[in-house]
Amino acid sequence: MSPGLLGLEITGESALETASGVTLLIISLLVVLYGSYTLLFKAPAPSVRHLETQQDYIAS
């Protein structure tokens, strides 16, 4: 991690700085994994058909 970006380092001077750096890395990994799942594996939403008459309802 770049210390100039947010001022966080994994091997920081304090325990709070180290915990913040590790937490930021874990959250970033989770966001990337969820975004990849959503884009690649999630099924698209079904399209909505326009049912206007009683025969359309019976046919579906």
C-alpha positions, 0 to 999 in steps of 0.5 A: 500500500502506498503510504502517501495515498491514505497514510496507512501501512501494513507494517505501521508504527501503531496497532491502529494503523496496522489494523486499518491497513489490513482492514482496507485490504480485506474490504478491497478484496471482498469488493473485487470478488463480489463485483466479479461474481455479479458481472460473471456468474449471476443470472440476468433478471428475467424479462417482463412480458406484457400481458394485456388480454385474458388469453395472454394470461391463460397462454402463459 
